[in-house]
């Protein structure tokens, strides 16, 4: 399974989002730190879920990282998160 697909599956399972968009933005970082041939290094995630309603911004980010898991997060160089209810 591709990293993008794993991110999407983990976030769907954890938060049942009303909206989820996971974009592999690796190619636009070609030549920058952390980039590697084949992509799957830089991701932009937009997620909207009622599960975030009573969480602070930091708590939301921590929840997303926990849902992804340490092993998956360690394989990603950059993860941009746009999280809201």
Secondary structure, DSSP 4 states (H G I P E B T S, - for coil): --HHHHHHHHHHHHH--SEEEEEE-GGGGTTSTT--TT--SEEEEEEE-GGGTT--HHHHHHHHHHHH-HHHHHT-SEEEEEEE-
